[in-house]
């Protein structure tokens, strides 16, 4: 990718500023898990909004890819369902998360169902919150811009994101998210304005698109789109949502923060999807996943191009650092420390830092083997969400269930959906034309009814 020296200066300034804000200004946190995991539960409303909004868009290149291929369907599978379930979370879940003062989702499973169920839920969340897809996105982008090998790009992406998290924990994530929040909106905002002024208006753009790009289904079946809607239930068991609500200064800040964030998500989704539609008519990238940077390189002048690229970097990196921390907490505290808690006097924080190193290594390895980021989300969501969503809601409401029954309730729906996916892959067609999410969720609902009536 050919860039003007001013664009290089802007990108260099971004990375220097990120290190300064994240590593040096955040300081170092030693043993206190309340500070390292939740920043002392002092997260203000602006900080809550900044960190929640930025963490949501790590798959920004996948958004460009899906919009390029399927048009406005992107809004119906990656935006609208999440607004709905985020609003539900704000009204019915956020207050309970903050009041119960747990550190993580597995804490709730452990408290309600027992130690084994807590560890099982942590293993599932470990897969659900893997930063590997976002590290892959960042690696591909670095490879495209700098022309370096993918392996080195993945290592650079991971090490750079993990360094300040290792030092400052959640506080470092929030500090950098303020900075990233501004950049992601500026980058896409300038691109949108420039496209409107130099090409056609969004209204003319929409009239010139093929029919498939202006239809909610985008060429897929209604069942496929509905599965994405239900996969948005991910929001209810999203550890990023949980962490931010648990870290908020009050339940009211958690509730307001989510509702205000929905408004920012709507604005940013409009910017990204409309610019993705412009890409469809303006450029023919070798791979649709690079449609955003390819179009920006074609139409933006120096300085604005650099600003847009750091906006892309900010969008992805704000998710990488958050998910690296969440994965480290899940692996280090909720699994390794919990297993050894009765035999060790060590605080959880050193385990979390060790988990961060392991998470970084595993994410690099996993990123090499990832398929399409969009399909990875689809598969993981279809398999894991049926086993987590209802037991989590029961745990929030302090419903008591025997540990053996709880283990079955968490594991069996996941196993059913996994077998469904496996058989469908072997047969190269969806089993009985039913998406794997549905049988797993049906099993979870059946077990819920049995537990309620017991």
Beta strands, then each sheet from edge to edge (+ up, - down):
end
